Amino acid sequence: MNAEQLLQHFERISEAPDALPRLRRFILDLAVRGKLVEQDPSDEPASELLKRIAAEKARLVKDGRIKKAEAVANLTASFDVFCVPTGWAVSNLQSICQSVTDGDHLPPPKAETGIPFLVIGNVRSQKIEFEGSRFVPNSYYDALDSIRRPRSGDLLYTLVGSYGIPVLVRDDQPFCVQRHIGILRPSALINVGFLARAMESRFAYEQATACATGIAQKTVSLSGLRKLMLPLPPLAEQHRIVVKVDELMSLCDQLEAAKAEREKCRDSLVAASLQGLNQPAEKEAAFREHARFTFNNLPRITTRAVHIKQLRQTILNLAVRGKLVEQAPSDEPASELLKRIGAEKARLVKAGKIKREKPLPPISQSDKAFEVPSGWEWVRLGDLTMLVTSGSRDWAKHYSNNGAIFVRMGNLSKDHYRLRLDHIQRVKAPADGEGTRTRLEPGDILISITGEVGMLGLIPDGFGEAYINQHTAMVRPVAAMKGRYLAELFRSQFAQAQFKEPQRGIKNSFRLTDVTQFVVPLPPLAEQHRIVAKVDELMAICDQLETQITATEQDSRRFLESVLADALAPGIDLRAVAQVA
């Protein structure tokens, strides 16, 4: 792949996850390998530069302007991964700096005003941010060694926790730093911009990582920092590298801005399309046409996982509003279904199979969040159930390594009703009424009622013996409502808003009375079946789109890996890439 071909694929490369941060690291890798700009045989070799740096340091020591540094052993950093170009040298950090130190180790006094005292949080963004910094008295600052008073041209380097962040000091505003920040004062014969870029490279960071110690919070010692090995180009080439790196980083900024703009446009298109589906339409035909256009163009407008999540909610929103499938005038209206359910519940009460319930509050106009189609009814969930209950607090004493499944909140799902069974607790159920009351049956719907209210589970056929704890409500619909319409309803934003509305206490709670009084838009039974089938069909399309997005991201990532591998191979001249860029 030549330079022009590489740049032609920059947009595709930028679509890979974390592509632009990797491109930035890649540019720095090229810089420290000598593959970013042409080498000039007329440049003074770096070996001569190192001699001049050593002579300069000796003069400064003699003049008493700096202290003589003890010799340090080089880190055993491997340069086998690449060979430095002719004219380059390899040096430890101390050899090319006048001093390598850190902030004062004594706790600094506090002051309302004075000299800013910076901590790692003030430089974590790779910029010096004085806003929010604390202050120390001027007398404290004046008493510091000059090498601990950062000045323009110094390089800060974080040493603890978020270690490995280089920050160039660009002016002479007085400030000082905590002991967790290193202060590098390069030789005047070094291009500090090149040193900053080299310290930002993966090569330098991996060395810092290798010498970092600690478990909870890694720390790079000053002795380790001084031993860091860096490839050193001739001074003239350092200047050329800095110019080219700045140029390519600017290109990355443009790519990043272009990508952000593309995503913003796509997000706006998705939002407008889905909003059009969620808003009431004056003409049904116009709504159907808009819906048809949106669903036909899903692969074009949904390019990120967040779009699919929005799409899923739109599908559920349309479903519970009667906009997902056509209404059929021949369907038995929901009012007749309610009569049959009422008669069935009365029979079960008379037979002693369920208890007589207290009357539920009538549906008020304010309960009707939207207009439902003809043939639908607004009802309370308690009108559609045989039993709404929850477990007790005493199940822990029945825990066992085998036995029945004990469904807990961790087994429920946030955006679905599919049970998560990777971690299952087993119980030996008690023989008393508690075991009978909370034993689950196929078709039961589970809802978390404490903490994160509204997590769901649907008990499938053949699930076997199972029970619930006190944090979970069990909703057992009447036989006519055993389909999945209610489960799909509970996934919708309309339902989730009801779950969150009456939460109480520090840990949040949703009472069983809240469950029975839950407001349900009820379609005719035949339409419920059509809605569930259509939801399944469209959710399957969403699954395919998610798979497609994942595959595209993986393909872009593999392509990026290939491009970067090719770029570092001997057969491509990356200097040409930089020139074209």
N, C-alpha and C positions, 0 to 999 in steps of 0.2 A: 504494500500500500504506500503510495507516495504522499507528499505533503498536501497536494491539492485534494486528493481523494479523502484524506483524513479530515480536512476542514469541511468538506462537503457533508460529512456525517455528523458535524458538531451538534446540529439540532436534534438528530435522532439520539445521539449520545446523551444529550442533556435531559432526555425523558427518562433515563434510568434513575432509579432511586439513589439518592446521595451522589449523583453523577458530578455535579458541579464542585462539591467539596473534594471529590476525588481528582477532578481535573486540576484543581488548585494545588493539591499535594503533588500531582504528577509534574506540574510545571516546576515546582521546587526540586523534585527529584532530578529533572533534567538539568536544572541550574547547578546542583552540586556535583553532577556527573560530567560537566563540561560539554553537554550536548545541546545547549540552548543557543549559543552564539559561536561564531567562527573563532578558532584560535589564530592569533597573529604571531608568526615567528619572530617579529621584531620586538615584541613585548619583552620587558625585563622579566626573567623567570622568577617564579615565586621563591625559589631557593635564595636568590639575591635579596628579595624583599624581606625574608625572614632574618637575614644577616643585618639588614638595616634596622629592622625592628629591635633586634637584640642590642645593637649599638645604641639606639635611641633609649631603650630602657636602662642600659648601663649608665648613660649620661644623666638620666633623671634620678637614678639612685645616688650617683656621685653628688648631684646638686641638692640632695635631700628632699626632692619633690615627691618621690615615691619610695616605699620600702622594698628592699631586696626580697624577692619571693623565693621560697624554697623550691628546689626542683621537684617536679611531680612525674610519677611514672605514667606512661600512656595507658589509656584503657585498652583492653584486649579487643577493641572493636575490629570486626572483620572487614577488610577492604577487598576481600576476595570476590565480593559480589559485583564489583566493577573496578576498572583501572582508571586512575586519573590521567588526563591528557598530558602530553609532553609539555613541560614548562610549568606544570602545577606541582604543588607540594602537599604534604600532609602534616598537620600540626595540632598539638593539644591547645585547648582554649587559653590556658594561662600564658602560653608563649606569645600569643598575639594580642594580649591585653595588658594594659598598665597595671590593672588590679581587677580581682574577682572577689567580691565580698558580699555581705548581706546587710540587712538593717541591724540596728543596735539590739543587743540581746536583753537589755534591762527594760522593765516595764516603763513606758513613757508616761510622764505626767500629762494630765488632761488640762485643756484650756478652752475657754469659750471662743476665743479668736487666737490667731497666731499663724503658725505654719501648718499646712495640711499634712496629716499623717495617713499614708495610704496602706490599705490591706489588700489581700488578693482580690477581694470583690471589686476594688476600684480599678483593676487592670485586667479582669477576666475577659473582657471584650476585645483585648489587644489594643485598647486605647486607654490613656490615662483619664479617668473620670474623677474630677475633684468634688462633684456634687455628692453630698451625703457623707463626705469624709470627716473624720474627727480632727481636732487641732492639738498641737503641742505648743508650749511657750517658745518664743524666739530664743530664749537663753538655752533651751534644750538643743535646738537646731544648731546654734552657734558653737556649742561644745562638742558636736559630733566631729569625727575625723572627716577630712575633706572627701575621702573616697566613699563615705556614707551619706554625702549630700549630693544626690543625683543632679546632673547638669545636662545641657543639650549635647547630644551625641552619645550619651550613655545608653546602655541596653538593660532594661529590667528583665528578670526571668523568674517565674514563679517556681517555688521549690517544694511546696507542701500541698497535698490533696490534689488540686487542679494544677499539677506541676507541668512544666514544659511550655509555658506561654511566654514568648518573647514580646517585649513592648519597647519601642524606640522612644526615647525622650527627645522631643523636638524643640524645646525652648528652655530658657533658664529660669522659669518660675520656681521659686524655692519650694521644696517639699522633702519629706523623708518617708521611709518605708519601714514596715515591720520586718522582723527577722526571717519571715517566711518568703521574702522576695530577695532574689539575688541582684546585685548591681555590678554590671560588667562595664569597665571603662576601656574601650579598645585603644590600641595604638593609634596615634594620629596618622600612621601610614596605611591604615586599613580603611576600606570603605565600609562604614558602619551599616549602610543599607544592605550590603552583601552579607555581613555578619548576621544581621537580623533575619534575613531570608534563610540563611544556612541553619540558624538555630530553630527556625520554624519548620524545617524539613523533617520528613519521617526519619531520615538517617540520624539526625541529632536526637529526636524524640525517643527512638528505640534505644539509643545509648543511655539516655537519662533514665528510661524505664529499667534497663538492665542494672543500673547502680542504685536505684531507689530501694529504700528499706522501709520496714513497717508493715503492719497488717491492716489495721483499721484505716490508717491514713498514710499513704506512701510519702516518703520524704527523700529528696535528692540532696545529699550533703554537699557542702562547698568543696570538699576534697574530690568528690565524684564529678562535680561540675567542672572543676579546673582540669580534669583529665579528659574531658570530652574531646574526641578527635574530629577535626574538620578538614575537608579538602580545600586547599587554598589556591586560587588562581592568581596569575599575575595581576598587579593592581589595575592596569589598564583594562584587563578583561573583567575584573570585578565591576568596574563602572559600566561596561557594556551589558553585563548580566543584569545588573539592577535596572537599567533602562528597559531591557527586554522583558524582565519579569513584571515590572510595573505595567508595561504595555499589554502583556497577556492576561494579567489579573484584571485589567480594565475590560478586556474582551470577555472574561468570565462574568464580570459585573453586568455587561450588556446581555449576555446569554441568560443570566439569572433574572434580569429585569424582563427580558422577552418571555421567558418561561412563566414568570409571575403574571404577566399580562395575558398570555394564552390561557392560563388557568383561571384568571379572573373572568375572561370572556366566556369560557366554557361554564364556569360556575353560574354566571349571569344567565346564560342560555338555558341551563338545566333548571335554575330557579324560576325563570319566566315560564318555561314549558310546564313544570309541575304546578306552579301557582295557578296557571290557567285551568289545570284540571281540578284543582281544589276549590276554585271559586264558583259560586252559583252562575249558571249560564242562562241568559234570557231565552235562548232558543236551543232546544235539545239537539237539533240537527247540527248546529254549529259546534256544540260541545262534542258530539260524537266524531265530527270531522277533526277537531283539534286533538282528541284522544287518539284517533287513528294515526294522525301524523306523528304524534309524540312517540307512540309505541313502535311505529315502523322505523323511526330514526334513532332508536335507543343506542345502538352500537356507535353511532357518530357523536352523540352528545354526552354519553356517559364514559368518561375516561379515567375516573378515579374512584376508589372504594367509597368515598363519602357520597358520591353521586348515587351509587347503588343503594346505600342506606336510605337516602332521601326518596329514591324511587320505590323502595319497599313500603315506606310509610305512606306514600301517595296511593299505592295500590290498596292498602288496607283502609285508607281514608275514603277512597271511592267505594270500597266494598260496603262499609257500614253506613254509607249515605245512599245506597241504592243506585250508584252510578257506574257500577262495574259490569253489570249484565242487564239485558233487556228485561223489563217487567212483562209478564204474560197475563193477560186478562183472565185466562182460564184457571189460573192458580187459585186454590182455596185461600181467602184472605187470612191474615194473621189473627184477626178477631175471632174467626172460627177455630183456629188452632188454639187460642187461649181458652175458649169454651171447653174444648176437649181436654186440655191440660187441667183445667179447674175440676172437671168431672172426675178425671183420673186421680187427682190428689184427694178429692173428697172420698173416693172409694178406698184409697189406701189408709186414710185416717180412720174410716169406719172399720176397716179390717185390722186396725191396730199396728200397721206396718210403719207409719210415720206419725209424728205428733201434729196436732192442730197448731197452726201458726197464728201469731198476732197479726192483725190487719196491717198492711204496709201503707205508708203515706201515699196519697194519690199523686199522680204525675202532674206537676204544675207547668205552666207555660214556660217558666224560666228553666225547667229541666230539659226542655226540648231545644237542644243546641243547634239544630238545623231542621229543615223541612224534609220529611221522609216521603217517599212515593206513595201513591194510592195503593191500598192493600197492606201497608205496613202499620205497625202500632208501636207506641212508646210504652214500655212496661218496666217493672222492677225485677231485678234478678231473682228475688225470692219467689216471684210468681212462676218461675220456670224451673225450680229446684225441688228435690225431695229432701235434701239435707245440706246444711251449711254448718261446718264445725271446725274445730282445730284440736291438736293434740294437747296432752298435759305436760307438766314439767318433770315428771318422775321417770322418764324413759331411760335415763343413764344407768340405773340399776339393772336394767334388762339387757344391756349391751352384751354381745356375744361374738365369737369368731365365726359362727354359722347361724343359720336360722333365717327369719324373714328380713326383707329389705326395710331399712329405716330411712325414709326420705327426709333429708334436711334441706335448708336453704341453699347450701352449696350444690345441691343436685338440680336446682331450678335454673332456668335460663332467663337472661335479661331481655333479649329481643325475639325470643321464640318460646314455644311451649315444649320443645324437645328436651327430655330429661338428660342431664349429664351424669353418667354412671361410671366415670373413671375412678371415683373414690366412693365406695359404698360402706355404710355402717350396717352391721347385722344386729338383730335383736331376737331374744326369746320372748315372745309376746305373753303378757299375763292372761290368765284364764278368765279374769273378771270382765266387767262391762267395758273397761277402758280399751281392752283389746278389740272388743267387738265394735265399739263406737267409732274407732279411728282406722279400722281396716279398710284399705283402699280397694276400689273396684275399677274395671276397665271403663273408660269414659269420664272418670272423675277428673276435675280440673283443680290444680293446686295453685295457690296464690300466696306469696310471702306477705305477711301482715305486720312485720316489725323490721326496723333497719331500712334496707332498700326495698320498700314496698312495691309490689307489682311484678316481681319475678314470677315466672310461670312454669307449669309442668302439666302434661296431659298423660294420664295413665293409659298405656296401650293394651290391646288384647294380649293375653298370655303373660302378663307381667308377674304374676304370682303373688304370694302373700307379702303385703307391705303395709307400713304404718307411717304416721307423720308426727312431728313434734309441735310444741306450742307456738312456734314462729310461723307456722304455715296453716292457711285455711284450706279446707277441702270443700269444693263445690260439686255436689252430685246432681246433675240435671235430671229432669224427668225423662222417661224413655224417648219421647218424641224429640227431645233436644239433645240427644246423645251424639249427634254429628259434631263437626268441628267448627260450626259457625261461631259459637260462644268463645272458643279458644282463639280463633282468628280475631274476633272483636277485642278481646283482652290485650292483643298485641298492638292495637291501634293507638294513636296519640289521643284520640277521644277517650278511650278507656284509661290510658295511663294518666291523663289529667285528673280523672276521677280518683284514681288510687292515691295521687299525691295531695289532693285538695284537703282532706280532713286529717292529715297526719298530726299526731299529738306527742308531746313529751320529747325528751332529749334524744331518745333512740328512735323516735317516730313509731307510730302504731296505727293500725287500720282495724277497727273493731269488726266483729262478726255482723253487727247490725249495719255497719257501713257496707259490708259485702251484700247483704240481702236487699239493701236499698239502692244498690248500684243501678243506674239507668241504662236500659237496653233498647236500641232501635231494632225492632223485631220484624223481619221480612216473613212472607209466606214460607211454609216449610219447603216447598218445591224450589223456590228461589234461593233459600239457604244452601241447598245442594248445588245449585248452579254457581252461586257465589264462591263456595269452597273450591269447586272444580276450576273456576277461572283464576282464583288466587293461586292454586297449585300450579296452573299453567304459567302464569306470569312470574311467580317466584322461581320457577325452573329457568325461565329466561334470565332472571336476575342472577341465578347461580352461574349460568353460562357466561354472562357478561363479567362476573367477578373472576371466573376462571380465565377468561380472555384477557382481562386487565392484568392478572397475575402473570400469565404467560408472556404478555407484551413486556412487562417490567423485567421478567427473567431474561427474555430475549435481548432487551436493551442492555441489561447488566452483563450478559455474556459477550455481547458485541463490544461493550466498553472494555471488558477484560482483554478481548482479542486485540482491540486497537492499541491499548496500552502495552500489551506484550509485544506486538509488532513494532511499536514505536521505540521500544528499548532494545530491539534486536539490531545486530550490526548492519542489516541490509537497508535500513532507512536512515536518512539524514534528518534528524529533528531540527537542525538549524534551518533547513529549508521550510519546515512547518512554521517555525517562528517568523521567518521572513514573509511567508505568505499571509500569516495572521496579521 
